[in-house]
Amino acid sequence: MSLKATIESEIKKAMLARNADDLRGLRALKSMILLAETEKGASGELSADQESKILAKAYKQRKESADIFAQQGRKDLEEKELQEIAVIERFMPKQLSADEIESAVKEIVAQVGAKGPADMGKVMGVASKELAGKAEGKAVSEAVKKVLASIA
């Protein structure tokens, strides 16, 4: 079942349960999916990779907003963003732990033949593609820096 169909099913359940918090997050996700499907040059159906990118983008947007609201002391708005994050996390693939990210990066470093921090671009290019949707870009970047620093 596609992500869109799953979300539509969850929207129906949330409507029946009168769960406004879940409904708001689900509708936002559905909106992002519909926008991606109707973008110029889009084929109509989204691949699993495109769906995971949409989820990651939505998660990142909500996380940044929640952080800003927390800094400004707007607990009410921060709470809404955190509720939407919880909804988005239900559909995201399992995130890798720091150790799993580091071991994957070590394999990529060996595969690419990186010899030190100067090769960060080469490693990040491969790592970001392989770990897309499985780990945050920031965590991958930190792992790459750590592994490359240990080589030098």
N, CA, C and O atoms as a GROMACS GRO file, in nm:
protein
  608
    1MET      N    1   0.085  -0.117   0.000
    1MET     CA    2   0.000   0.000   0.000
    1MET      C    3   0.090   0.125   0.000
    1MET      O    4   0.186   0.133   0.077
    2SER      N    5   0.058   0.221  -0.086
    2SER     CA    6   0.140   0.342  -0.096
    2SER      C    7   0.122   0.429   0.027
    2SER      O    8   0.026   0.414   0.103
    3LEU      N    9   0.213   0.519   0.044
    3LEU     CA   10   0.208   0.612   0.157
    3LEU      C   11   0.081   0.696   0.151
    3LEU      O   12   0.017   0.721   0.254
    4LYS      N   13   0.045   0.739   0.031
    4LYS     CA   14  -0.074   0.822   0.015
    4LYS      C   15  -0.199   0.745   0.060
    4LYS      O   16  -0.283   0.800   0.130
    5ALA      N   17  -0.211   0.621   0.020
    5ALA     CA   18  -0.327   0.540   0.057
    5ALA      C   19  -0.330   0.516   0.207
    5ALA      O   20  -0.436   0.519   0.269
    6THR      N   21  -0.213   0.491   0.264
    6THR     CA   22  -0.204   0.470   0.409
    6THR      C   23  -0.247   0.595   0.484
    6THR      O   24  -0.322   0.586   0.582
    7ILE      N   25  -0.200   0.709   0.439
    7ILE     CA   26  -0.236   0.836   0.505
    7ILE      C   27  -0.385   0.863   0.491
    7ILE      O   28  -0.448   0.908   0.587
    8GLU      N   29  -0.441   0.837   0.374
    8GLU     CA   30  -0.585   0.858   0.355
    8GLU      C   31  -0.665   0.769   0.450
    8GLU      O   32  -0.766   0.811   0.505
    9SER      N   33  -0.621   0.647   0.467
    9SER     CA   34  -0.686   0.555   0.560
    9SER      C   35  -0.676   0.608   0.704
    9SER      O   36  -0.772   0.603   0.780
   10GLU      N   37  -0.558   0.658   0.740
   10GLU     CA   38  -0.537   0.713   0.874
   10GLU      C   39  -0.620   0.839   0.896
   10GLU      O   40  -0.666   0.864   1.007
   11ILE      N   41  -0.640   0.919   0.791
   11ILE     CA   42  -0.724   1.039   0.801
   11ILE      C   43  -0.866   1.000   0.836
   11ILE      O   44  -0.930   1.062   0.921
   12LYS      N   45  -0.916   0.895   0.768
   12LYS     CA   46  -1.052   0.849   0.797
   12LYS      C   47  -1.066   0.804   0.942
   12LYS      O   48  -1.164   0.836   1.009
   13LYS      N   49  -0.964   0.729   0.989
   13LYS     CA   50  -0.967   0.682   1.128
   13LYS      C   51  -0.964   0.800   1.226
   13LYS      O   52  -1.037   0.801   1.325
   14ALA      N   53  -0.880   0.900   1.197
   14ALA     CA   54  -0.869   1.017   1.284
   14ALA      C   55  -0.998   1.097   1.285
   14ALA      O   56  -1.038   1.152   1.388
   15MET      N   57  -1.064   1.104   1.169
   15MET     CA   58  -1.191   1.176   1.162
   15MET      C   59  -1.297   1.105   1.246
   15MET      O   60  -1.373   1.169   1.320
   16LEU      N   61  -1.303   0.974   1.234
   16LEU     CA   62  -1.401   0.897   1.311
   16LEU      C   63  -1.374   0.907   1.462
   16LEU      O   64  -1.467   0.911   1.542
   17ALA      N   65  -1.245   0.912   1.498
   17ALA     CA   66  -1.208   0.921   1.639
   17ALA      C   67  -1.211   1.066   1.690
   17ALA      O   68  -1.190   1.092   1.808
   18ARG      N   69  -1.236   1.158   1.599
   18ARG     CA   70  -1.238   1.301   1.630
   18ARG      C   71  -1.105   1.345   1.694
   18ARG      O   72  -1.102   1.420   1.792
   19ASN      N   73  -0.996   1.297   1.636
   19ASN     CA   74  -0.862   1.329   1.685
   19ASN      C   75  -0.804   1.443   1.600
   19ASN      O   76  -0.743   1.419   1.496
   20ALA      N   77  -0.825   1.565   1.644
   20ALA     CA   78  -0.786   1.683   1.568
   20ALA      C   79  -0.635   1.694   1.551
   20ALA      O   80  -0.587   1.740   1.448
   21ASP      N   81  -0.558   1.652   1.653
   21ASP     CA   82  -0.413   1.663   1.645
   21ASP      C   83  -0.356   1.574   1.536
   21ASP      O   84  -0.276   1.619   1.454
   22ASP      N   85  -0.397   1.447   1.534
   22ASP     CA   86  -0.352   1.356   1.430
   22ASP      C   87  -0.400   1.402   1.293
   22ASP      O   88  -0.326   1.396   1.194
   23LEU      N   89  -0.522   1.448   1.288
   23LEU     CA   90  -0.583   1.491   1.162
   23LEU      C   91  -0.503   1.605   1.099
   23LEU      O   92  -0.481   1.606   0.978
   24ARG      N   93  -0.460   1.701   1.180
   24ARG     CA   94  -0.383   1.815   1.130
   24ARG      C   95  -0.252   1.767   1.068
   24ARG      O   96  -0.216   1.810   0.958
   25GLY      N   97  -0.181   1.678   1.136
   25GLY     CA   98  -0.055   1.626   1.085
   25GLY      C   99  -0.073   1.542   0.960
   25GLY      O  100   0.006   1.553   0.865
   26LEU      N  101  -0.176   1.459   0.958
   26LEU     CA  102  -0.202   1.373   0.842
   26LEU      C  103  -0.240   1.455   0.720
   26LEU      O  104  -0.196   1.425   0.609
   27ARG      N  105  -0.320   1.557   0.740
   27ARG     CA  106  -0.360   1.643   0.627
   27ARG      C  107  -0.240   1.718   0.571
   27ARG      O  108  -0.230   1.738   0.450
   28ALA      N  109  -0.150   1.760   0.658
   28ALA     CA  110  -0.029   1.828   0.611
   28ALA      C  111   0.056   1.734   0.525
   28ALA      O  112   0.108   1.775   0.421
   29LEU      N  113   0.069   1.610   0.568
   29LEU     CA  114   0.144   1.511   0.490
   29LEU      C  115   0.077   1.485   0.355
   29LEU      O  116   0.143   1.480   0.252
   30LYS      N  117  -0.055   1.469   0.358
   30LYS     CA  118  -0.128   1.444   0.233
   30LYS      C  119  -0.110   1.561   0.137
   30LYS      O  120  -0.094   1.541   0.017
   31SER      N  121  -0.112   1.681   0.190
   31SER     CA  122  -0.092   1.800   0.108
   31SER      C  123   0.044   1.800   0.042
   31SER      O  124   0.056   1.831  -0.077
   32MET      N  125   0.148   1.764   0.118
   32MET     CA  126   0.283   1.759   0.061
   32MET      C  127   0.294   1.653  -0.048
   32MET      O  128   0.361   1.673  -0.149
   33ILE      N  129   0.227   1.540  -0.028
   33ILE     CA  130   0.229   1.433  -0.128
   33ILE      C  131   0.157   1.478  -0.255
   33ILE      O  132   0.207   1.456  -0.366
   34LEU      N  133   0.042   1.540  -0.239
   34LEU     CA  134  -0.033   1.588  -0.356
   34LEU      C  135   0.047   1.693  -0.433
   34LEU      O  136   0.046   1.693  -0.556
   35LEU      N  137   0.115   1.781  -0.362
   35LEU     CA  138   0.198   1.881  -0.429
   35LEU      C  139   0.310   1.815  -0.508
   35LEU      O  140   0.340   1.855  -0.620
   36ALA      N  141   0.373   1.714  -0.450
   36ALA     CA  142   0.482   1.643  -0.518
   36ALA      C  143   0.430   1.569  -0.641
   36ALA      O  144   0.498   1.564  -0.744
   37GLU      N  145   0.310   1.512  -0.631
   37GLU     CA  146   0.253   1.438  -0.745
   37GLU      C  147   0.216   1.529  -0.860
   37GLU      O  148   0.222   1.489  -0.976
   38THR      N  149   0.177   1.652  -0.829
   38THR     CA  150   0.131   1.743  -0.935
   38THR      C  151   0.237   1.842  -0.978
   38THR      O  152   0.209   1.931  -1.058
   39GLU      N  153   0.358   1.828  -0.926
   39GLU     CA  154   0.469   1.914  -0.966
   39GLU      C  155   0.495   1.898  -1.114
   39GLU      O  156   0.468   1.793  -1.173
   40LYS      N  157   0.547   2.005  -1.174
   40LYS     CA  158   0.581   1.999  -1.316
   40LYS      C  159   0.688   1.893  -1.338
   40LYS      O  160   0.791   1.893  -1.270
   41GLY      N  161   0.665   1.804  -1.431
   41GLY     CA  162   0.760   1.697  -1.461
   41GLY      C  163   0.740   1.571  -1.378
   41GLY      O  164   0.811   1.473  -1.398
   42ALA      N  165   0.645   1.572  -1.286
   42ALA     CA  166   0.620   1.454  -1.203
   42ALA      C  167   0.538   1.354  -1.281
   42ALA      O  168   0.457   1.390  -1.367
   43SER      N  169   0.558   1.226  -1.251
   43SER     CA  170   0.488   1.120  -1.325
   43SER      C  171   0.350   1.090  -1.267
   43SER      O  172   0.273   1.014  -1.327
   44GLY      N  173   0.317   1.146  -1.153
   44GLY     CA  174   0.187   1.119  -1.091
   44GLY      C  175   0.200   1.031  -0.969
   44GLY      O  176   0.153   1.067  -0.862
   45GLU      N  177   0.263   0.916  -0.984
   45GLU     CA  178   0.285   0.826  -0.870
   45GLU      C  179   0.425   0.851  -0.814
   45GLU      O  180   0.520   0.872  -0.889
   46LEU      N  181   0.436   0.848  -0.684
   46LEU     CA  182   0.565   0.871  -0.619
   46LEU      C  183   0.633   0.737  -0.589
   46LEU      O  184   0.567   0.639  -0.554
   47SER      N  185   0.764   0.736  -0.603
   47SER     CA  186   0.840   0.616  -0.566
   47SER      C  187   0.859   0.616  -0.415
   47SER      O  188   0.834   0.716  -0.349
   48ALA      N  189   0.902   0.504  -0.363
   48ALA     CA  190   0.927   0.493  -0.218
   48ALA      C  191   1.034   0.592  -0.175
   48ALA      O  192   1.028   0.647  -0.065
   49ASP      N  193   1.133   0.614  -0.261
   49ASP     CA  194   1.240   0.708  -0.230
   49ASP      C  195   1.185   0.851  -0.220
   49ASP      O  196   1.221   0.925  -0.128
   50GLN      N  197   1.098   0.888  -0.314
   50GLN     CA  198   1.038   1.021  -0.310
   50GLN      C  199   0.950   1.038  -0.186
   50GLN      O  200   0.949   1.144  -0.124
   51GLU      N  201   0.878   0.932  -0.151
   51GLU     CA  202   0.793   0.938  -0.032
   51GLU      C  203   0.876   0.958   0.093
   51GLU      O  204   0.839   1.036   0.180
   52SER      N  205   0.989   0.888   0.103
   52SER     CA  206   1.072   0.903   0.222
   52SER      C  207   1.135   1.042   0.228
   52SER      O  208   1.154   1.096   0.336
   53LYS      N  209   1.166   1.101   0.111
   53LYS     CA  210   1.219   1.237   0.109
   53LYS      C  211   1.114   1.337   0.157
   53LYS      O  212   1.147   1.432   0.228
   54ILE      N  213   0.989   1.315   0.119
   54ILE     CA  214   0.881   1.402   0.163
   54ILE      C  215   0.866   1.393   0.315
   54ILE      O  216   0.851   1.495   0.382
   55LEU      N  217   0.869   1.272   0.367
   55LEU     CA  218   0.858   1.253   0.512
   55LEU      C  219   0.974   1.320   0.585
   55LEU      O  220   0.955   1.385   0.688
   56ALA      N  221   1.094   1.304   0.532
   56ALA     CA  222   1.212   1.364   0.595
   56ALA      C  223   1.202   1.516   0.592
   56ALA      O  224   1.237   1.583   0.690
   57LYS      N  225   1.155   1.570   0.481
   57LYS     CA  226   1.140   1.716   0.468
   57LYS      C  227   1.036   1.767   0.568
   57LYS      O  228   1.057   1.868   0.635
   58ALA      N  229   0.924   1.698   0.577
   58ALA     CA  230   0.819   1.738   0.670
   58ALA      C  231   0.869   1.731   0.814
   58ALA      O  232   0.842   1.821   0.894
   59TYR      N  233   0.942   1.625   0.846
   59TYR     CA  234   0.996   1.608   0.980
   59TYR      C  235   1.092   1.722   1.014
   59TYR      O  236   1.085   1.782   1.121
   60LYS      N  237   1.181   1.752   0.921
   60LYS     CA  238   1.281   1.856   0.943
   60LYS      C  239   1.215   1.993   0.961
   60LYS      O  240   1.255   2.071   1.047
   61GLN      N  241   1.113   2.022   0.879
   61GLN     CA  242   1.042   2.150   0.890
   61GLN      C  243   0.978   2.164   1.028
   61GLN      O  244   0.990   2.268   1.093
   62ARG      N  245   0.911   2.058   1.073
   62ARG     CA  246   0.842   2.063   1.203
   62ARG      C  247   0.943   2.076   1.316
   62ARG      O  248   0.920   2.149   1.413
   63LYS      N  249   1.056   2.004   1.304
   63LYS     CA  250   1.159   2.008   1.408
   63LYS      C  251   1.217   2.148   1.421
   63LYS      O  252   1.232   2.200   1.532
   64GLU      N  253   1.249   2.210   1.308
   64GLU     CA  254   1.304   2.346   1.309
   64GLU      C  255   1.203   2.445   1.367
   64GLU      O  256   1.240   2.532   1.446
   65SER      N  257   1.076   2.431   1.329
   65SER     CA  258   0.972   2.519   1.382
   65SER      C  259   0.957   2.502   1.532
   65SER      O  260   0.945   2.600   1.605
   66ALA      N  261   0.957   2.378   1.578
   66ALA     CA  262   0.944   2.350   1.722
   66ALA      C  263   1.061   2.413   1.799
   66ALA      O  264   1.041   2.468   1.907
   67ASP      N  265   1.181   2.404   1.743
   67ASP     CA  266   1.298   2.464   1.809
   67ASP      C  267   1.284   2.615   1.818
   67ASP      O  268   1.315   2.675   1.921
   68ILE      N  269   1.239   2.676   1.711
   68ILE     CA  270   1.220   2.823   1.709
   68ILE      C  271   1.114   2.863   1.811
   68ILE      O  272   1.133   2.959   1.886
   69PHE      N  273   1.002   2.792   1.814
   69PHE     CA  274   0.896   2.824   1.908
   69PHE      C  275   0.943   2.806   2.052
   69PHE      O  276   0.903   2.882   2.140
   70ALA      N  277   1.026   2.705   2.077
   70ALA     CA  278   1.080   2.682   2.211
   70ALA      C  279   1.169   2.799   2.253
   70ALA      O  280   1.165   2.843   2.368
   71GLN      N  281   1.251   2.848   2.159
   71GLN     CA  282   1.339   2.961   2.189
   71GLN      C  283   1.259   3.087   2.219
   71GLN      O  284   1.300   3.169   2.301
   72GLN      N  285   1.144   3.102   2.153
   72GLN     CA  286   1.062   3.221   2.171
   72GLN      C  287   0.964   3.208   2.288
   72GLN      O  288   0.890   3.302   2.318
   73GLY      N  289   0.964   3.091   2.353
   73GLY     CA  290   0.876   3.071   2.466
   73GLY      C  291   0.730   3.048   2.428
   73GLY      O  292   0.641   3.070   2.509
   74ARG      N  293   0.706   3.003   2.306
   74ARG     CA  294   0.570   2.976   2.258
   74ARG      C  295   0.539   2.828   2.273
   74ARG      O  296   0.541   2.754   2.175
   75LYS      N  297   0.511   2.786   2.395
   75LYS     CA  298   0.486   2.644   2.425
   75LYS      C  299   0.366   2.591   2.349
   75LYS      O  300   0.366   2.474   2.309
   76ASP      N  301   0.262   2.673   2.329
   76ASP     CA  302   0.143   2.628   2.259
   76ASP      C  303   0.175   2.586   2.115
   76ASP      O  304   0.131   2.481   2.069
   77LEU      N  305   0.251   2.669   2.045
   77LEU     CA  306   0.287   2.639   1.906
   77LEU      C  307   0.390   2.526   1.899
   77LEU      O  308   0.386   2.443   1.808
   78GLU      N  309   0.481   2.524   1.995
   78GLU     CA  310   0.581   2.417   1.999
   78GLU      C  311   0.511   2.282   2.016
   78GLU      O  312   0.548   2.183   1.952
   79GLU      N  313   0.412   2.279   2.102
   79GLU     CA  314   0.338   2.155   2.129
   79GLU      C  315   0.269   2.103   2.002
   79GLU      O  316   0.269   1.983   1.975
   80LYS      N  317   0.211   2.194   1.924
   80LYS     CA  318   0.145   2.154   1.798
   80LYS      C  319   0.246   2.091   1.702
   80LYS      O  320   0.218   1.990   1.638
   81GLU      N  321   0.363   2.153   1.692
   81GLU     CA  322   0.466   2.101   1.602
   81GLU      C  323   0.514   1.963   1.649
   81GLU      O  324   0.534   1.873   1.567
   82LEU      N  325   0.530   1.947   1.780
   82LEU     CA  326   0.574   1.818   1.833
   82LEU      C  327   0.469   1.709   1.810
   82LEU      O  328   0.504   1.593   1.788
   83GLN      N  329   0.342   1.746   1.815
   83GLN     CA  330   0.236   1.649   1.787
   83GLN      C  331   0.240   1.606   1.640
   83GLN      O  332   0.220   1.489   1.609
   84GLU      N  333   0.267   1.701   1.551
   84GLU     CA  334   0.278   1.668   1.409
   84GLU      C  335   0.401   1.581   1.384
   84GLU      O  336   0.398   1.491   1.300
   85ILE      N  337   0.510   1.606   1.456
   85ILE     CA  338   0.631   1.524   1.443
   85ILE      C  339   0.598   1.380   1.481
   85ILE      O  340   0.643   1.286   1.415
   86ALA      N  341   0.520   1.362   1.588
   86ALA     CA  342   0.483   1.227   1.631
   86ALA      C  343   0.403   1.155   1.523
   86ALA      O  344   0.419   1.034   1.503
   87VAL      N  345   0.317   1.228   1.453
   87VAL     CA  346   0.239   1.168   1.344
   87VAL      C  347   0.331   1.130   1.229
   87VAL      O  348   0.318   1.021   1.173
   88ILE      N  349   0.422   1.217   1.193
   88ILE     CA  350   0.514   1.192   1.081
   88ILE      C  351   0.604   1.072   1.111
   88ILE      O  352   0.631   0.990   1.023
   89GLU      N  353   0.650   1.062   1.237
   89GLU     CA  354   0.739   0.952   1.275
   89GLU      C  355   0.675   0.815   1.257
   89GLU      O  356   0.745   0.716   1.237
   90ARG      N  357   0.543   0.809   1.263
   90ARG     CA  358   0.475   0.679   1.245
   90ARG      C  359   0.495   0.624   1.104
   90ARG      O  360   0.487   0.503   1.084
   91PHE      N  361   0.521   0.711   1.008
   91PHE     CA  362   0.533   0.669   0.868
   91PHE      C  363   0.678   0.662   0.820
   91PHE      O  364   0.706   0.607   0.714
   92MET      N  365   0.770   0.718   0.897
   92MET     CA  366   0.910   0.720   0.857
   92MET      C  367   0.974   0.584   0.879
   92MET      O  368   0.937   0.511   0.970
   93PRO      N  369   1.070   0.550   0.794
   93PRO     CA  370   1.144   0.425   0.816
   93PRO      C  371   1.225   0.437   0.945
   93PRO      O  372   1.256   0.548   0.990
   94LYS      N  373   1.259   0.324   1.004
   94LYS     CA  374   1.335   0.324   1.129
   94LYS      C  375   1.468   0.396   1.107
   94LYS      O  376   1.539   0.369   1.010
   95GLN      N  377   1.498   0.487   1.197
   95GLN     CA  378   1.622   0.563   1.188
   95GLN      C  379   1.738   0.481   1.244
   95GLN      O  380   1.722   0.406   1.341
   96LEU      N  381   1.854   0.496   1.183
   96LEU     CA  382   1.972   0.424   1.227
   96LEU      C  383   2.029   0.488   1.353
   96LEU      O  384   2.017   0.609   1.374
   97SER      N  385   2.090   0.407   1.437
   97SER     CA  386   2.155   0.459   1.557
   97SER      C  387   2.289   0.520   1.517
   97SER      O  388   2.334   0.503   1.404
   98ALA      N  389   2.352   0.591   1.609
   98ALA     CA  390   2.481   0.655   1.581
   98ALA      C  391   2.587   0.551   1.545
   98ALA      O  392   2.669   0.574   1.456
   99ASP      N  393   2.584   0.436   1.613
   99ASP     CA  394   2.682   0.331   1.584
   99ASP      C  395   2.659   0.272   1.445
   99ASP      O  396   2.755   0.244   1.372
  100GLU      N  397   2.533   0.252   1.408
  100GLU     CA  398   2.501   0.198   1.276
  100GLU      C  399   2.542   0.296   1.166
  100GLU      O  400   2.592   0.256   1.061
  101ILE      N  401   2.521   0.425   1.191
  101ILE     CA  402   2.560   0.528   1.093
  101ILE      C  403   2.712   0.524   1.077
  101ILE      O  404   2.764   0.528   0.965
  102GLU      N  405   2.782   0.518   1.189
  102GLU     CA  406   2.930   0.520   1.184
  102GLU      C  407   2.984   0.398   1.110
  102GLU      O  408   3.078   0.411   1.032
  103SER      N  409   2.927   0.280   1.134
  103SER     CA  410   2.976   0.161   1.065
  103SER      C  411   2.946   0.169   0.914
  103SER      O  412   3.027   0.126   0.832
  104ALA      N  413   2.829   0.224   0.878
  104ALA     CA  414   2.797   0.241   0.737
  104ALA      C  415   2.894   0.340   0.672
  104ALA      O  416   2.937   0.320   0.559
  105VAL      N  417   2.927   0.445   0.743
  105VAL     CA  418   3.021   0.546   0.691
  105VAL      C  419   3.160   0.484   0.673
  105VAL      O  420   3.229   0.514   0.576
  106LYS      N  421   3.201   0.399   0.766
  106LYS     CA  422   3.333   0.333   0.754
  106LYS      C  423   3.338   0.248   0.627
  106LYS      O  424   3.440   0.245   0.557
  107GLU      N  425   3.229   0.178   0.598
  107GLU     CA  426   3.222   0.097   0.476
  107GLU      C  427   3.231   0.186   0.352
  107GLU      O  428   3.300   0.153   0.256
  108ILE      N  429   3.161   0.298   0.357
  108ILE     CA  430   3.161   0.391   0.243
  108ILE      C  431   3.300   0.451   0.224
  108ILE      O  432   3.345   0.466   0.110
  109VAL      N  433   3.369   0.485   0.334
  109VAL     CA  434   3.504   0.540   0.325
  109VAL      C  435   3.597   0.439   0.258
  109VAL      O  436   3.677   0.475   0.173
  110ALA      N  437   3.585   0.313   0.297
  110ALA     CA  438   3.668   0.208   0.236
  110ALA      C  439   3.633   0.192   0.088
  110ALA      O  440   3.721   0.175   0.004
  111GLN      N  441   3.505   0.196   0.058
  111GLN     CA  442   3.457   0.179  -0.080
  111GLN      C  443   3.507   0.293  -0.169
  111GLN      O  444   3.549   0.270  -0.283
  112VAL      N  445   3.502   0.416  -0.118
  112VAL     CA  446   3.542   0.533  -0.196
  112VAL      C  447   3.694   0.548  -0.200
  112VAL      O  448   3.749   0.604  -0.294
  113GLY      N  449   3.761   0.497  -0.097
  113GLY     CA  450   3.907   0.508  -0.090
  113GLY      C  451   3.951   0.642  -0.033
  113GLY      O  452   4.055   0.694  -0.072
  114ALA      N  453   3.873   0.696   0.057
  114ALA     CA  454   3.906   0.826   0.118
  114ALA      C  455   4.028   0.811   0.208
  114ALA      O  456   4.045   0.710   0.277
  115LYS      N  457   4.112   0.915   0.206
  115LYS     CA  458   4.236   0.909   0.283
  115LYS      C  459   4.243   1.012   0.395
  115LYS      O  460   4.341   1.015   0.469
  116GLY      N  461   4.142   1.097   0.409
  116GLY     CA  462   4.144   1.197   0.515
  116GLY      C  463   4.031   1.297   0.500
  116GLY      O  464   3.946   1.283   0.413
  117PRO      N  465   4.032   1.400   0.585
  117PRO     CA  466   3.926   1.500   0.583
  117PRO      C  467   3.909   1.572   0.449
  117PRO      O  468   3.802   1.626   0.421
  118ALA      N  469   4.010   1.574   0.367
  118ALA     CA  470   4.002   1.640   0.237
  118ALA      C  471   3.902   1.569   0.144
  118ALA      O  472   3.852   1.629   0.050
  119ASP      N  473   3.876   1.442   0.172
  119ASP     CA  474   3.784   1.364   0.088
  119ASP      C  475   3.640   1.367   0.139
  119ASP      O  476   3.559   1.282   0.101
  120MET      N  477   3.607   1.462   0.223
  120MET     CA  478   3.474   1.471   0.284
  120MET      C  479   3.363   1.477   0.178
  120MET      O  480   3.260   1.411   0.192
  121GLY      N  481   3.385   1.554   0.073
  121GLY     CA  482   3.284   1.569  -0.032
  121GLY      C  483   3.251   1.438  -0.101
  121GLY      O  484   3.134   1.406  -0.125
  122LYS      N  485   3.355   1.361  -0.133
  122LYS     CA  486   3.334   1.231  -0.198
  122LYS      C  487   3.252   1.139  -0.110
  122LYS      O  488   3.156   1.076  -0.156
  123VAL      N  489   3.290   1.132   0.017
  123VAL     CA  490   3.223   1.041   0.110
  123VAL      C  491   3.080   1.087   0.136
  123VAL      O  492   2.988   1.005   0.137
  124MET      N  493   3.059   1.217   0.156
  124MET     CA  494   2.924   1.269   0.184
  124MET      C  495   2.830   1.245   0.066
  124MET      O  496   2.712   1.217   0.086
  125GLY      N  497   2.881   1.255  -0.056
  125GLY     CA  498   2.798   1.231  -0.173
  125GLY      C  499   2.739   1.091  -0.173
  125GLY      O  500   2.620   1.072  -0.196
  126VAL      N  501   2.824   0.993  -0.147
  126VAL     CA  502   2.779   0.854  -0.144
  126VAL      C  503   2.695   0.827  -0.019
  126VAL      O  504   2.591   0.761  -0.026
  127ALA      N  505   2.742   0.877   0.095
  127ALA     CA  506   2.673   0.851   0.223
  127ALA      C  507   2.533   0.910   0.224
  127ALA      O  508   2.440   0.846   0.272
  128SER      N  509   2.517   1.030   0.173
  128SER     CA  510   2.385   1.092   0.175
  128SER      C  511   2.286   1.016   0.087
  128SER      O  512   2.167   1.011   0.117
  129LYS      N  513   2.335   0.957  -0.023
  129LYS     CA  514   2.246   0.878  -0.108
  129LYS      C  515   2.210   0.746  -0.042
  129LYS      O  516   2.094   0.706  -0.041
  130GLU      N  517   2.310   0.679   0.014
  130GLU     CA  518   2.286   0.547   0.074
  130GLU      C  519   2.205   0.553   0.203
  130GLU      O  520   2.128   0.462   0.232
  131LEU      N  521   2.221   0.659   0.279
  131LEU     CA  522   2.156   0.669   0.409
  131LEU      C  523   2.035   0.762   0.407
  131LEU      O  524   1.980   0.795   0.512
  132ALA      N  525   1.992   0.804   0.289
  132ALA     CA  526   1.876   0.893   0.277
  132ALA      C  527   1.753   0.828   0.337
  132ALA      O  528   1.718   0.714   0.306
  133GLY      N  529   1.687   0.903   0.425
  133GLY     CA  530   1.566   0.853   0.489
  133GLY      C  531   1.592   0.764   0.609
  133GLY      O  532   1.502   0.739   0.690
  134LYS      N  533   1.715   0.716   0.622
  134LYS     CA  534   1.749   0.628   0.734
  134LYS      C  535   1.818   0.704   0.846
  134LYS      O  536   1.822   0.658   0.960
  135ALA      N  537   1.874   0.820   0.812
  135ALA     CA  538   1.946   0.900   0.911
  135ALA      C  539   1.941   1.047   0.870
  135ALA      O  540   1.934   1.079   0.751
  136GLU      N  541   1.944   1.136   0.968
  136GLU     CA  542   1.945   1.279   0.941
  136GLU      C  543   2.079   1.317   0.879
  136GLU      O  544   2.182   1.259   0.912
  137GLY      N  545   2.076   1.413   0.788
  137GLY     CA  546   2.198   1.458   0.721
  137GLY      C  547   2.303   1.508   0.818
  137GLY      O  548   2.422   1.486   0.798
  138LYS      N  549   2.259   1.574   0.924
  138LYS     CA  550   2.352   1.628   1.024
  138LYS      C  551   2.426   1.515   1.094
  138LYS      O  552   2.547   1.524   1.116
  139ALA      N  553   2.355   1.409   1.128
  139ALA     CA  554   2.417   1.294   1.196
  139ALA      C  555   2.517   1.225   1.102
  139ALA      O  556   2.624   1.181   1.146
  140VAL      N  557   2.481   1.215   0.975
  140VAL     CA  558   2.571   1.153   0.877
  140VAL      C  559   2.697   1.237   0.862
  140VAL      O  560   2.808   1.184   0.860
  141SER      N  561   2.680   1.369   0.852
  141SER     CA  562   2.794   1.460   0.838
  141SER      C  563   2.890   1.448   0.957
  141SER      O  564   3.011   1.444   0.939
  142GLU      N  565   2.834   1.443   1.078
  142GLU     CA  566   2.918   1.431   1.197
  142GLU      C  567   2.993   1.298   1.198
  142GLU      O  568   3.110   1.293   1.235
  143ALA      N  569   2.926   1.191   1.156
  143ALA     CA  570   2.991   1.060   1.152
  143ALA      C  571   3.104   1.059   1.048
  143ALA      O  572   3.211   1.002   1.073
  144VAL      N  573   3.080   1.122   0.933
  144VAL     CA  574   3.183   1.128   0.828
  144VAL      C  575   3.304   1.205   0.880
  144VAL      O  576   3.418   1.162   0.861
  145LYS      N  577   3.280   1.319   0.944
  145LYS     CA  578   3.392   1.399   0.999
  145LYS      C  579   3.472   1.317   1.100
  145LYS      O  580   3.595   1.318   1.099
  146LYS      N  581   3.401   1.246   1.186
  146LYS     CA  582   3.467   1.167   1.291
  146LYS      C  583   3.552   1.055   1.229
  146LYS      O  584   3.667   1.035   1.269
  147VAL      N  585   3.496   0.983   1.134
  147VAL     CA  586   3.567   0.870   1.071
  147VAL      C  587   3.687   0.922   0.991
  147VAL      O  588   3.796   0.864   0.998
  148LEU      N  589   3.668   1.030   0.915
  148LEU     CA  590   3.779   1.084   0.835
  148LEU      C  591   3.890   1.141   0.924
  148LEU      O  592   4.008   1.131   0.890
  149ALA      N  593   3.853   1.199   1.037
  149ALA     CA  594   3.954   1.251   1.130
  149ALA      C  595   4.037   1.140   1.191
  149ALA      O  596   4.156   1.158   1.218
  150SER      N  597   3.974   1.025   1.213
  150SER     CA  598   4.046   0.912   1.272
  150SER      C  599   4.144   0.848   1.172
  150SER      O  600   4.240   0.783   1.213
  151ILE      N  601   4.118   0.865   1.043
  151ILE     CA  602   4.206   0.811   0.939
  151ILE      C  603   4.335   0.894   0.928
  151ILE      O  604   4.445   0.840   0.916
  152ALA      N  605   4.318   1.025   0.933
  152ALA     CA  606   4.431   1.117   0.910
  152ALA      C  607   4.539   1.107   1.014
  152ALA      O  608   4.639   1.178   1.007
   0.00000   0.00000   0.00000
